[in-house]
Amino acid sequence: MNTPSDLQYSTEHEWVRVDGNRVVIGITDYAQDALGDVVYVDLPDVGLQVIAHASIAEIESTKSVSEVYCPVSGAVVETNGDLDATPELLNTDPYGAGWIFAIELADPAELDQLMDAAGYEAFLAD
């Protein structure tokens, strides 16, 4: 499994890339592998206010439908419209072109609850 060291991770298998008071969020390599071939992504609405650990999006694969949980609280400021036409980006490039949405943080201290890459790998090993 690929676990980039410059990201933070949630127990629900989302990754977070911090850029000031804005974070970009997607699903991990582990999550996309477990899902199988992604065929549809239901993106959140820009402007949506969300609290940490709330369901915010849905991913449909050939195996199942899975919820995406927001690891932090804030407002959705951008979504990845490329996923409408090419949802398989979640499989082929989960940490790059397969990002799902961006949040303007409400409480940056919530980032302290996330795992670093080593912590996430240890979590997966348990």
N, CA, C and O atoms as CSV, one atom per row, in Angstrom:
chain,resi,resn,atom,element,x,y,z
A,1,MET,N,N,0.837,-1.192,0.000
A,1,MET,CA,C,0.000,0.000,0.000
A,1,MET,C,C,0.880,1.253,0.000
A,1,MET,O,O,1.937,1.295,0.630
A,2,ASN,N,N,0.428,2.230,-0.698
A,2,ASN,CA,C,1.121,3.512,-0.781
A,2,ASN,C,C,0.553,4.434,0.303
A,2,ASN,O,O,-0.655,4.664,0.365
A,3,THR,N,N,1.454,4.967,1.167
A,3,THR,CA,C,1.032,5.871,2.241
A,3,THR,C,C,1.970,7.074,2.264
A,3,THR,O,O,2.957,7.060,3.000
A,4,PRO,N,N,1.687,8.121,1.473
A,4,PRO,CA,C,2.580,9.282,1.430
A,4,PRO,C,C,2.790,9.901,2.812
A,4,PRO,O,O,1.850,10.052,3.591
A,5,SER,N,N,4.043,10.254,3.096
A,5,SER,CA,C,4.396,10.768,4.424
A,5,SER,C,C,3.999,12.231,4.629
A,5,SER,O,O,4.031,12.719,5.759
A,6,ASP,N,N,3.625,12.938,3.565
A,6,ASP,CA,C,3.269,14.354,3.709
A,6,ASP,C,C,1.777,14.564,3.985
A,6,ASP,O,O,1.310,15.703,4.022
A,7,LEU,N,N,1.025,13.469,4.181
A,7,LEU,CA,C,-0.408,13.558,4.429
A,7,LEU,C,C,-0.741,13.112,5.841
A,7,LEU,O,O,0.084,12.507,6.526
A,8,GLN,N,N,-1.966,13.419,6.271
A,8,GLN,CA,C,-2.491,12.921,7.528
A,8,GLN,C,C,-3.665,12.013,7.194
A,8,GLN,O,O,-4.260,12.117,6.121
A,9,TYR,N,N,-3.995,11.110,8.136
A,9,TYR,CA,C,-4.959,10.052,7.841
A,9,TYR,C,C,-5.993,9.899,8.948
A,9,TYR,O,O,-5.715,10.148,10.121
A,10,SER,N,N,-7.203,9.481,8.546
A,10,SER,CA,C,-8.279,9.227,9.504
A,10,SER,C,C,-8.483,7.724,9.656
A,10,SER,O,O,-8.023,6.937,8.827
A,11,THR,N,N,-9.171,7.338,10.716
A,11,THR,CA,C,-9.478,5.923,10.925
A,11,THR,C,C,-10.519,5.419,9.927
A,11,THR,O,O,-10.717,4.211,9.798
A,12,GLU,N,N,-11.185,6.335,9.219
A,12,GLU,CA,C,-12.158,5.943,8.193
A,12,GLU,C,C,-11.514,5.856,6.811
A,12,GLU,O,O,-12.214,5.721,5.807
A,13,HIS,N,N,-10.185,5.932,6.756
A,13,HIS,CA,C,-9.399,5.745,5.524
A,13,HIS,C,C,-9.477,6.919,4.555
A,13,HIS,O,O,-9.432,6.735,3.339
A,14,GLU,N,N,-9.594,8.129,5.106
A,14,GLU,CA,C,-9.442,9.340,4.296
A,14,GLU,C,C,-8.058,9.927,4.551
A,14,GLU,O,O,-7.485,9.769,5.629
A,15,TRP,N,N,-7.538,10.606,3.537
A,15,TRP,CA,C,-6.280,11.343,3.713
A,15,TRP,C,C,-6.591,12.839,3.683
A,15,TRP,O,O,-7.596,13.275,3.121
A,16,VAL,N,N,-5.692,13.611,4.308
A,16,VAL,CA,C,-5.850,15.055,4.400
A,16,VAL,C,C,-4.521,15.721,4.030
A,16,VAL,O,O,-3.480,15.416,4.612
A,17,ARG,N,N,-4.573,16.621,3.068
A,17,ARG,CA,C,-3.403,17.426,2.697
A,17,ARG,C,C,-3.681,18.855,3.167
A,17,ARG,O,O,-4.633,19.494,2.719
A,18,VAL,N,N,-2.836,19.346,4.078
A,18,VAL,CA,C,-3.044,20.668,4.674
A,18,VAL,C,C,-2.358,21.730,3.832
A,18,VAL,O,O,-1.196,21.584,3.453
A,19,ASP,N,N,-3.087,22.801,3.544
A,19,ASP,CA,C,-2.558,23.956,2.821
A,19,ASP,C,C,-3.094,25.198,3.514
A,19,ASP,O,O,-4.103,25.768,3.099
A,20,GLY,N,N,-2.404,25.612,4.580
A,20,GLY,CA,C,-2.869,26.757,5.364
A,20,GLY,C,C,-4.124,26.395,6.129
A,20,GLY,O,O,-4.134,25.420,6.881
A,21,ASN,N,N,-5.201,27.182,5.945
A,21,ASN,CA,C,-6.464,26.929,6.629
A,21,ASN,C,C,-7.416,26.100,5.755
A,21,ASN,O,O,-8.593,25.937,6.076
A,22,ARG,N,N,-6.882,25.586,4.652
A,22,ARG,CA,C,-7.662,24.784,3.715
A,22,ARG,C,C,-7.055,23.381,3.681
A,22,ARG,O,O,-5.835,23.226,3.740
A,23,VAL,N,N,-7.900,22.374,3.585
A,23,VAL,CA,C,-7.408,21.001,3.459
A,23,VAL,C,C,-8.084,20.339,2.263
A,23,VAL,O,O,-9.255,20.583,1.973
A,24,VAL,N,N,-7.320,19.503,1.584
A,24,VAL,CA,C,-7.844,18.701,0.483
A,24,VAL,C,C,-7.972,17.281,1.023
A,24,VAL,O,O,-7.098,16.804,1.747
A,25,ILE,N,N,-9.067,16.607,0.667
A,25,ILE,CA,C,-9.379,15.300,1.240
A,25,ILE,C,C,-9.702,14.304,0.136
A,25,ILE,O,O,-10.350,14.637,-0.856
A,26,GLY,N,N,-9.235,13.077,0.333
A,26,GLY,CA,C,-9.538,11.978,-0.571
A,26,GLY,C,C,-9.529,10.680,0.203
A,26,GLY,O,O,-9.427,10.681,1.430
A,27,ILE,N,N,-9.636,9.568,-0.512
A,27,ILE,CA,C,-9.562,8.265,0.151
A,27,ILE,C,C,-8.185,7.658,-0.065
A,27,ILE,O,O,-7.504,7.957,-1.046
A,28,THR,N,N,-7.791,6.810,0.859
A,28,THR,CA,C,-6.460,6.219,0.812
A,28,THR,C,C,-6.365,5.105,-0.230
A,28,THR,O,O,-7.371,4.623,-0.750
A,29,ASP,N,N,-5.138,4.718,-0.514
A,29,ASP,CA,C,-4.871,3.603,-1.410
A,29,ASP,C,C,-5.523,2.334,-0.863
A,29,ASP,O,O,-6.073,1.532,-1.617
A,30,TYR,N,N,-5.454,2.165,0.448
A,30,TYR,CA,C,-6.091,1.007,1.095
A,30,TYR,C,C,-7.592,1.006,0.808
A,30,TYR,O,O,-8.155,-0.027,0.445
A,31,ALA,N,N,-8.242,2.161,0.969
A,31,ALA,CA,C,-9.689,2.268,0.761
A,31,ALA,C,C,-10.072,1.984,-0.681
A,31,ALA,O,O,-11.021,1.241,-0.935
A,32,GLN,N,N,-9.341,2.568,-1.631
A,32,GLN,CA,C,-9.708,2.346,-3.036
A,32,GLN,C,C,-9.509,0.892,-3.422
A,32,GLN,O,O,-10.269,0.355,-4.228
A,33,ASP,N,N,-8.492,0.245,-2.854
A,33,ASP,CA,C,-8.250,-1.172,-3.132
A,33,ASP,C,C,-9.396,-2.024,-2.580
A,33,ASP,O,O,-9.852,-2.959,-3.237
A,34,ALA,N,N,-9.856,-1.696,-1.369
A,34,ALA,CA,C,-10.957,-2.437,-0.752
A,34,ALA,C,C,-12.262,-2.242,-1.523
A,34,ALA,O,O,-13.079,-3.159,-1.610
A,35,LEU,N,N,-12.456,-1.045,-2.081
A,35,LEU,CA,C,-13.681,-0.753,-2.828
A,35,LEU,C,C,-13.758,-1.495,-4.155
A,35,LEU,O,O,-14.837,-1.908,-4.579
A,36,GLY,N,N,-12.621,-1.662,-4.804
A,36,GLY,CA,C,-12.628,-2.208,-6.154
A,36,GLY,C,C,-12.827,-1.078,-7.159
A,36,GLY,O,O,-12.575,0.087,-6.852
A,37,ASP,N,N,-13.274,-1.425,-8.347
A,37,ASP,CA,C,-13.406,-0.451,-9.426
A,37,ASP,C,C,-14.504,0.568,-9.120
A,37,ASP,O,O,-15.677,0.215,-8.999
A,38,VAL,N,N,-14.105,1.840,-8.996
A,38,VAL,CA,C,-15.053,2.917,-8.702
A,38,VAL,C,C,-15.775,3.310,-9.988
A,38,VAL,O,O,-15.151,3.529,-11.026
A,39,VAL,N,N,-17.118,3.397,-9.896
A,39,VAL,CA,C,-17.926,3.733,-11.072
A,39,VAL,C,C,-18.685,5.049,-10.922
A,39,VAL,O,O,-19.164,5.599,-11.914
A,40,TYR,N,N,-18.803,5.566,-9.684
A,40,TYR,CA,C,-19.547,6.817,-9.481
A,40,TYR,C,C,-19.146,7.433,-8.145
A,40,TYR,O,O,-18.924,6.727,-7.161
A,41,VAL,N,N,-19.055,8.775,-8.127
A,41,VAL,CA,C,-18.789,9.507,-6.894
A,41,VAL,C,C,-19.851,10.588,-6.739
A,41,VAL,O,O,-20.028,11.427,-7.622
A,42,ASP,N,N,-20.556,10.563,-5.610
A,42,ASP,CA,C,-21.552,11.581,-5.283
A,42,ASP,C,C,-20.834,12.644,-4.455
A,42,ASP,O,O,-20.569,12.446,-3.269
A,43,LEU,N,N,-20.527,13.767,-5.086
A,43,LEU,CA,C,-19.748,14.823,-4.444
A,43,LEU,C,C,-20.617,15.708,-3.552
A,43,LEU,O,O,-21.810,15.870,-3.810
A,44,PRO,N,N,-20.023,16.278,-2.506
A,44,PRO,CA,C,-20.784,17.214,-1.667
A,44,PRO,C,C,-20.978,18.539,-2.398
A,44,PRO,O,O,-20.278,18.831,-3.368
A,45,ASP,N,N,-21.925,19.329,-1.930
A,45,ASP,CA,C,-22.169,20.646,-2.507
A,45,ASP,C,C,-21.172,21.664,-1.948
A,45,ASP,O,O,-20.883,21.666,-0.751
A,46,VAL,N,N,-20.653,22.522,-2.817
A,46,VAL,CA,C,-19.804,23.626,-2.358
A,46,VAL,C,C,-20.659,24.507,-1.443
A,46,VAL,O,O,-21.812,24.807,-1.750
A,47,GLY,N,N,-20.082,24.907,-0.332
A,47,GLY,CA,C,-20.787,25.714,0.650
A,47,GLY,C,C,-21.347,24.903,1.803
A,47,GLY,O,O,-21.714,25.463,2.836
A,48,LEU,N,N,-21.418,23.576,1.638
A,48,LEU,CA,C,-21.930,22.712,2.693
A,48,LEU,C,C,-21.083,22.848,3.954
A,48,LEU,O,O,-19.857,22.742,3.901
A,49,GLN,N,N,-21.738,23.081,5.081
A,49,GLN,CA,C,-21.056,23.110,6.376
A,49,GLN,C,C,-21.079,21.689,6.924
A,49,GLN,O,O,-22.131,21.049,6.951
A,50,VAL,N,N,-19.935,21.198,7.356
A,50,VAL,CA,C,-19.860,19.817,7.828
A,50,VAL,C,C,-19.095,19.750,9.140
A,50,VAL,O,O,-18.185,20.543,9.384
A,51,ILE,N,N,-19.473,18.797,9.980
A,51,ILE,CA,C,-18.743,18.577,11.222
A,51,ILE,C,C,-17.861,17.341,11.062
A,51,ILE,O,O,-18.151,16.455,10.259
A,52,ALA,N,N,-16.795,17.298,11.829
A,52,ALA,CA,C,-15.845,16.182,11.758
A,52,ALA,C,C,-16.567,14.851,11.955
A,52,ALA,O,O,-17.438,14.719,12.814
A,53,HIS,N,N,-16.188,13.885,11.149
A,53,HIS,CA,C,-16.654,12.499,11.190
A,53,HIS,C,C,-18.057,12.311,10.620
A,53,HIS,O,O,-18.614,11.218,10.716
A,54,ALA,N,N,-18.639,13.359,10.027
A,54,ALA,CA,C,-19.951,13.233,9.389
A,54,ALA,C,C,-19.770,12.706,7.962
A,54,ALA,O,O,-18.762,12.973,7.307
A,55,SER,N,N,-20.763,11.958,7.501
A,55,SER,CA,C,-20.759,11.491,6.121
A,55,SER,C,C,-20.937,12.699,5.208
A,55,SER,O,O,-21.797,13.547,5.445
A,56,ILE,N,N,-20.111,12.768,4.158
A,56,ILE,CA,C,-20.144,13.938,3.279
A,56,ILE,C,C,-20.269,13.572,1.806
A,56,ILE,O,O,-20.706,14.398,1.004
A,57,ALA,N,N,-19.897,12.360,1.438
A,57,ALA,CA,C,-19.941,11.942,0.034
A,57,ALA,C,C,-20.165,10.434,-0.012
A,57,ALA,O,O,-20.117,9.748,1.009
A,58,GLU,N,N,-20.412,9.938,-1.222
A,58,GLU,CA,C,-20.640,8.514,-1.398
A,58,GLU,C,C,-19.871,8.044,-2.626
A,58,GLU,O,O,-19.816,8.729,-3.647
A,59,ILE,N,N,-19.284,6.866,-2.501
A,59,ILE,CA,C,-18.544,6.275,-3.617
A,59,ILE,C,C,-19.201,4.954,-3.963
A,59,ILE,O,O,-19.404,4.098,-3.101
A,60,GLU,N,N,-19.533,4.798,-5.243
A,60,GLU,CA,C,-20.120,3.546,-5.712
A,60,GLU,C,C,-19.066,2.798,-6.514
A,60,GLU,O,O,-18.439,3.354,-7.416
A,61,SER,N,N,-18.882,1.536,-6.171
A,61,SER,CA,C,-17.937,0.700,-6.909
A,61,SER,C,C,-18.669,-0.534,-7.422
A,61,SER,O,O,-19.858,-0.716,-7.162
A,62,THR,N,N,-17.952,-1.372,-8.150
A,62,THR,CA,C,-18.560,-2.600,-8.652
A,62,THR,C,C,-18.887,-3.546,-7.502
A,62,THR,O,O,-19.683,-4.469,-7.674
A,63,LYS,N,N,-18.281,-3.332,-6.324
A,63,LYS,CA,C,-18.514,-4.188,-5.161
A,63,LYS,C,C,-19.586,-3.666,-4.219
A,63,LYS,O,O,-20.383,-4.444,-3.694
A,64,SER,N,N,-19.613,-2.337,-3.998
A,64,SER,CA,C,-20.498,-1.798,-2.964
A,64,SER,C,C,-20.634,-0.285,-3.093
A,64,SER,O,O,-20.055,0.337,-3.984
A,65,VAL,N,N,-21.411,0.287,-2.184
A,65,VAL,CA,C,-21.504,1.736,-2.025
A,65,VAL,C,C,-20.904,2.048,-0.665
A,65,VAL,O,O,-21.226,1.390,0.324
A,66,SER,N,N,-20.034,3.051,-0.610
A,66,SER,CA,C,-19.335,3.375,0.631
A,66,SER,C,C,-19.446,4.869,0.928
A,66,SER,O,O,-19.397,5.702,0.023
A,67,GLU,N,N,-19.595,5.187,2.198
A,67,GLU,CA,C,-19.637,6.578,2.640
A,67,GLU,C,C,-18.222,7.146,2.727
A,67,GLU,O,O,-17.271,6.423,3.025
A,68,VAL,N,N,-18.093,8.434,2.466
A,68,VAL,CA,C,-16.857,9.169,2.723
A,68,VAL,C,C,-17.165,10.090,3.896
A,68,VAL,O,O,-18.150,10.828,3.878
A,69,TYR,N,N,-16.314,10.037,4.914
A,69,TYR,CA,C,-16.512,10.850,6.108
A,69,TYR,C,C,-15.519,12.001,6.105
A,69,TYR,O,O,-14.367,11.839,5.700
A,70,CYS,N,N,-15.966,13.150,6.553
A,70,CYS,CA,C,-15.098,14.312,6.606
A,70,CYS,C,C,-14.298,14.263,7.902
A,70,CYS,O,O,-14.890,14.292,8.980
A,71,PRO,N,N,-12.973,14.191,7.831
A,71,PRO,CA,C,-12.172,14.065,9.040
A,71,PRO,C,C,-12.102,15.330,9.896
A,71,PRO,O,O,-11.673,15.276,11.049
A,72,VAL,N,N,-12.523,16.472,9.337
A,72,VAL,CA,C,-12.453,17.751,10.046
A,72,VAL,C,C,-13.737,18.551,9.809
A,72,VAL,O,O,-14.492,18.255,8.883
A,73,SER,N,N,-13.979,19.546,10.630
A,73,SER,CA,C,-15.145,20.416,10.476
A,73,SER,C,C,-14.799,21.622,9.604
A,73,SER,O,O,-13.662,22.094,9.594
A,74,GLY,N,N,-15.795,22.104,8.878
A,74,GLY,CA,C,-15.578,23.295,8.069
A,74,GLY,C,C,-16.599,23.398,6.955
A,74,GLY,O,O,-17.656,22.769,7.000
A,75,ALA,N,N,-16.270,24.196,5.959
A,75,ALA,CA,C,-17.140,24.415,4.812
A,75,ALA,C,C,-16.465,23.899,3.547
A,75,ALA,O,O,-15.275,24.127,3.329
A,76,VAL,N,N,-17.237,23.203,2.718
A,76,VAL,CA,C,-16.723,22.717,1.442
A,76,VAL,C,C,-16.492,23.926,0.538
A,76,VAL,O,O,-17.414,24.700,0.279
A,77,VAL,N,N,-15.258,24.083,0.059
A,77,VAL,CA,C,-14.934,25.218,-0.808
A,77,VAL,C,C,-14.667,24.794,-2.253
A,77,VAL,O,O,-14.627,25.634,-3.152
A,78,GLU,N,N,-14.484,23.494,-2.473
A,78,GLU,CA,C,-14.212,23.019,-3.830
A,78,GLU,C,C,-14.453,21.518,-3.879
A,78,GLU,O,O,-14.240,20.812,-2.894
A,79,THR,N,N,-14.901,21.035,-5.037
A,79,THR,CA,C,-15.014,19.597,-5.266
A,79,THR,C,C,-14.290,19.257,-6.563
A,79,THR,O,O,-14.059,20.127,-7.404
A,80,ASN,N,N,-13.940,18.004,-6.714
A,80,ASN,CA,C,-13.207,17.556,-7.895
A,80,ASN,C,C,-14.195,17.131,-8.977
A,80,ASN,O,O,-14.594,15.968,-9.043
A,81,GLY,N,N,-14.582,18.071,-9.813
A,81,GLY,CA,C,-15.523,17.806,-10.893
A,81,GLY,C,C,-15.047,16.776,-11.896
A,81,GLY,O,O,-15.864,16.197,-12.612
A,82,ASP,N,N,-13.735,16.528,-11.969
A,82,ASP,CA,C,-13.212,15.516,-12.888
A,82,ASP,C,C,-13.747,14.127,-12.548
A,82,ASP,O,O,-13.793,13.247,-13.408
A,83,LEU,N,N,-14.149,13.932,-11.292
A,83,LEU,CA,C,-14.651,12.618,-10.877
A,83,LEU,C,C,-16.012,12.299,-11.485
A,83,LEU,O,O,-16.409,11.135,-11.533
A,84,ASP,N,N,-16.739,13.331,-11.954
A,84,ASP,CA,C,-18.023,13.079,-12.619
A,84,ASP,C,C,-17.822,12.238,-13.881
A,84,ASP,O,O,-18.556,11.277,-14.113
A,85,ALA,N,N,-16.841,12.597,-14.685
A,85,ALA,CA,C,-16.580,11.895,-15.942
A,85,ALA,C,C,-15.629,10.717,-15.772
A,85,ALA,O,O,-15.718,9.731,-16.505
A,86,THR,N,N,-14.720,10.819,-14.804
A,86,THR,CA,C,-13.704,9.768,-14.636
A,86,THR,C,C,-13.562,9.379,-13.159
A,86,THR,O,O,-12.540,9.674,-12.539
A,87,PRO,N,N,-14.585,8.718,-12.591
A,87,PRO,CA,C,-14.527,8.326,-11.179
A,87,PRO,C,C,-13.390,7.357,-10.875
A,87,PRO,O,O,-12.963,7.236,-9.727
A,88,GLU,N,N,-12.902,6.670,-11.902
A,88,GLU,CA,C,-11.810,5.717,-11.712
A,88,GLU,C,C,-10.497,6.386,-11.299
A,88,GLU,O,O,-9.534,5.698,-10.962
A,89,LEU,N,N,-10.450,7.741,-11.323
A,89,LEU,CA,C,-9.269,8.439,-10.803
A,89,LEU,C,C,-9.020,8.078,-9.340
A,89,LEU,O,O,-7.882,8.128,-8.873
A,90,LEU,N,N,-10.083,7.714,-8.613
A,90,LEU,CA,C,-9.907,7.280,-7.225
A,90,LEU,C,C,-9.071,6.014,-7.155
A,90,LEU,O,O,-8.345,5.806,-6.183
A,91,ASN,N,N,-9.162,5.158,-8.179
A,91,ASN,CA,C,-8.371,3.935,-8.219
A,91,ASN,C,C,-6.969,4.178,-8.758
A,91,ASN,O,O,-5.994,3.656,-8.217
A,92,THR,N,N,-6.865,4.967,-9.819
A,92,THR,CA,C,-5.575,5.115,-10.496
A,92,THR,C,C,-4.654,6.142,-9.848
A,92,THR,O,O,-3.434,6.019,-9.954
A,93,ASP,N,N,-5.206,7.149,-9.182
A,93,ASP,CA,C,-4.387,8.201,-8.584
A,93,ASP,C,C,-5.070,8.757,-7.326
A,93,ASP,O,O,-5.443,9.930,-7.294
A,94,PRO,N,N,-5.235,7.918,-6.284
A,94,PRO,CA,C,-6.006,8.351,-5.118
A,94,PRO,C,C,-5.419,9.545,-4.370
A,94,PRO,O,O,-6.161,10.278,-3.716
A,95,TYR,N,N,-4.107,9.757,-4.450
A,95,TYR,CA,C,-3.465,10.851,-3.721
A,95,TYR,C,C,-3.202,12.084,-4.585
A,95,TYR,O,O,-2.677,13.086,-4.100
A,96,GLY,N,N,-3.562,12.007,-5.845
A,96,GLY,CA,C,-3.326,13.129,-6.754
A,96,GLY,C,C,-4.616,13.559,-7.413
A,96,GLY,O,O,-5.447,14.224,-6.795
A,97,ALA,N,N,-4.787,13.174,-8.692
A,97,ALA,CA,C,-5.958,13.580,-9.468
A,97,ALA,C,C,-7.263,13.036,-8.898
A,97,ALA,O,O,-8.339,13.500,-9.273
A,98,GLY,N,N,-7.183,12.050,-7.989
A,98,GLY,CA,C,-8.380,11.457,-7.399
A,98,GLY,C,C,-8.838,12.101,-6.100
A,98,GLY,O,O,-9.621,11.506,-5.360
A,99,TRP,N,N,-8.360,13.313,-5.810
A,99,TRP,CA,C,-8.861,14.001,-4.604
A,99,TRP,C,C,-10.367,14.205,-4.754
A,99,TRP,O,O,-10.885,14.234,-5.870
A,100,ILE,N,N,-11.075,14.348,-3.619
A,100,ILE,CA,C,-12.535,14.419,-3.689
A,100,ILE,C,C,-13.072,15.825,-3.416
A,100,ILE,O,O,-13.874,16.333,-4.200
A,101,PHE,N,N,-12.650,16.465,-2.323
A,101,PHE,CA,C,-13.157,17.798,-1.991
A,101,PHE,C,C,-12.156,18.544,-1.131
A,101,PHE,O,O,-11.223,17.956,-0.585
A,102,ALA,N,N,-12.364,19.859,-1.019
A,102,ALA,CA,C,-11.526,20.713,-0.175
A,102,ALA,C,C,-12.423,21.415,0.834
A,102,ALA,O,O,-13.556,21.791,0.536
A,103,ILE,N,N,-11.881,21.580,2.039
A,103,ILE,CA,C,-12.612,22.180,3.168
A,103,ILE,C,C,-11.824,23.387,3.678
A,103,ILE,O,O,-10.598,23.342,3.773
A,104,GLU,N,N,-12.533,24.454,4.003
A,104,GLU,CA,C,-11.960,25.560,4.766
A,104,GLU,C,C,-12.169,25.187,6.230
A,104,GLU,O,O,-13.303,25.074,6.696
A,105,LEU,N,N,-11.068,24.999,6.946
A,105,LEU,CA,C,-11.125,24.504,8.323
A,105,LEU,C,C,-11.877,25.437,9.265
A,105,LEU,O,O,-11.703,26.655,9.228
A,106,ALA,N,N,-12.715,24.843,10.106
A,106,ALA,CA,C,-13.381,25.602,11.162
A,106,ALA,C,C,-12.525,25.600,12.428
A,106,ALA,O,O,-12.511,26.580,13.173
A,107,ASP,N,N,-11.809,24.490,12.670
A,107,ASP,CA,C,-11.006,24.338,13.877
A,107,ASP,C,C,-9.719,23.580,13.547
A,107,ASP,O,O,-9.708,22.349,13.564
A,108,PRO,N,N,-8.636,24.301,13.248
A,108,PRO,CA,C,-7.379,23.643,12.884
A,108,PRO,C,C,-6.876,22.651,13.936
A,108,PRO,O,O,-6.102,21.753,13.605
A,109,ALA,N,N,-7.293,22.793,15.178
A,109,ALA,CA,C,-6.864,21.862,16.231
A,109,ALA,C,C,-7.367,20.443,15.961
A,109,ALA,O,O,-6.794,19.482,16.474
A,110,GLU,N,N,-8.424,20.298,15.168
A,110,GLU,CA,C,-8.925,18.959,14.835
A,110,GLU,C,C,-7.891,18.140,14.063
A,110,GLU,O,O,-7.934,16.910,14.091
A,111,LEU,N,N,-6.974,18.801,13.380
A,111,LEU,CA,C,-5.929,18.086,12.646
A,111,LEU,C,C,-5.064,17.252,13.582
A,111,LEU,O,O,-4.480,16.251,13.165
A,112,ASP,N,N,-4.979,17.659,14.846
A,112,ASP,CA,C,-4.173,16.926,15.822
A,112,ASP,C,C,-4.733,15.538,16.102
A,112,ASP,O,O,-4.027,14.685,16.641
A,113,GLN,N,N,-5.985,15.301,15.747
A,113,GLN,CA,C,-6.621,13.995,15.978
A,113,GLN,C,C,-6.309,12.992,14.865
A,113,GLN,O,O,-6.630,11.810,14.988
A,114,LEU,N,N,-5.689,13.455,13.786
A,114,LEU,CA,C,-5.386,12.585,12.657
A,114,LEU,C,C,-4.041,11.898,12.833
A,114,LEU,O,O,-3.210,12.334,13.630
A,115,MET,N,N,-3.834,10.822,12.085
A,115,MET,CA,C,-2.588,10.049,12.152
A,115,MET,C,C,-1.608,10.502,11.081
A,115,MET,O,O,-2.007,10.973,10.016
A,116,ASP,N,N,-0.319,10.355,11.376
A,116,ASP,CA,C,0.690,10.517,10.340
A,116,ASP,C,C,0.782,9.189,9.581
A,116,ASP,O,O,0.087,8.232,9.922
A,117,ALA,N,N,1.636,9.126,8.557
A,117,ALA,CA,C,1.725,7.933,7.721
A,117,ALA,C,C,2.105,6.695,8.539
A,117,ALA,O,O,1.522,5.629,8.342
A,118,ALA,N,N,3.059,6.818,9.442
A,118,ALA,CA,C,3.479,5.672,10.263
A,118,ALA,C,C,2.335,5.214,11.163
A,118,ALA,O,O,2.122,4.014,11.339
A,119,GLY,N,N,1.604,6.163,11.727
A,119,GLY,CA,C,0.467,5.821,12.575
A,119,GLY,C,C,-0.633,5.121,11.793
A,119,GLY,O,O,-1.253,4.182,12.293
A,120,TYR,N,N,-0.876,5.576,10.567
A,120,TYR,CA,C,-1.902,4.952,9.731
A,120,TYR,C,C,-1.497,3.534,9.354
A,120,TYR,O,O,-2.324,2.623,9.383
A,121,GLU,N,N,-0.234,3.345,9.004
A,121,GLU,CA,C,0.236,1.992,8.658
A,121,GLU,C,C,0.123,1.063,9.861
A,121,GLU,O,O,-0.233,-0.105,9.706
A,122,ALA,N,N,0.422,1.567,11.067
A,122,ALA,CA,C,0.271,0.766,12.277
A,122,ALA,C,C,-1.202,0.434,12.514
A,122,ALA,O,O,-1.535,-0.682,12.914
A,123,PHE,N,N,-2.086,1.412,12.265
A,123,PHE,CA,C,-3.533,1.198,12.374
A,123,PHE,C,C,-3.988,0.089,11.441
A,123,PHE,O,O,-4.786,-0.760,11.838
A,124,LEU,N,N,-3.493,0.082,10.206
A,124,LEU,CA,C,-3.870,-0.941,9.237
A,124,LEU,C,C,-3.369,-2.326,9.648
A,124,LEU,O,O,-4.003,-3.340,9.354
A,125,ALA,N,N,-2.234,-2.353,10.325
A,125,ALA,CA,C,-1.627,-3.624,10.725
A,125,ALA,C,C,-2.351,-4.276,11.904
A,125,ALA,O,O,-2.238,-5.482,12.121
A,126,ASP,N,N,-3.104,-3.460,12.669
A,126,ASP,CA,C,-3.809,-4.020,13.851
A,126,ASP,C,C,-4.958,-4.908,13.477
A,126,ASP,O,O,-5.636,-5.443,14.354
